[in-house]
Amino acid sequence: MAWHFGRKKMNMPDGLWMRCDECGKTIYKKDVEDSLRVCPECGFHLSIDSAQRIDMTLDPATFQELFADLAPQDPLNFSDREGYKDRLKRYSEMTGLKDAIVTGTGNIEGWKVAFGVLDTRFMMGSLGSVMGEKICRLAELAIRERIPLILVCGSGGARMQEGVVALMQMVKTSEAFAACQDTGVATITILTDPTTGGTTASFATEADVIIAEPGALIGFTGPRVIEETIKQKLPKGFQRSEFMLEHGLVDMVVPRSEMRKILAELIEYLQAEGAPPRAARPEGEESAKPAGELIGPQTEGQRGEVEQQ
Ligand SMILES: [Zn+2]
């Protein structure tokens, strides 16, 4: 075969092949899409966008988006290499989103849930004023309707372009999760690769049940910075889901293919008093395979631009 598997793609038909972020192997895109974007070579759970996550987690055609009109302001008139307003515009055009979270309601095997997904394509899923507000509104809705609050996390941390306003969202979202817990409404977070910074230090790790996808990087500061600071080599698998499970930060590591089934079991177990009854489950559904065809996001360069702390 005349392929050259170097750093750059050579003679590779556009759109047919992609590189795994974890093992670096070149993999057939269709195989990846057919397996919920899990690498067929190493089993790594590749990043997916919010629309794909909604498709693979919720019952078909049950998602109703809420609070979609909220868009970030630029309270600090912030500029580094690029003005914050321009950056927001660029990411918005690239993703079709106004900010890094999509929120709404939907069903999981018939159970109604308040559901939010952070989208790492939008400024690395960073936590700013809009994400904070949307999570709070979602929590209020969950309490009002007595339905579980489920958030899929993937984030580089607090959005530095919003300064202290972003940091305040850690308090605000923590309060929202506490309010759910005070009123008996279940909270579940799903930590995906990567979940770091202020997101990990607030709502992502404050749920009743904290689930992680296999192999996800979960931590506050990245391993390289820690190594440089403490001048020590870190143990193998440090800050990955399995390590975090062993050390008590997460409750379960669940592969993508089993996520919907496990969520449904948890919801049934954790139902709040006065919760709405379970709706009919989608007919003929045997697995968590999404109804529509998955179209892979732009993975190349996705990890390159880390703009948060
Ligand atoms: Zn791989």
Residues whose N, C-alpha, C, O or C-beta is under 5 A from the ligand:
A	BS01	ZN	C20 E22 C23 G24 C39 E41 C42 G43 F44
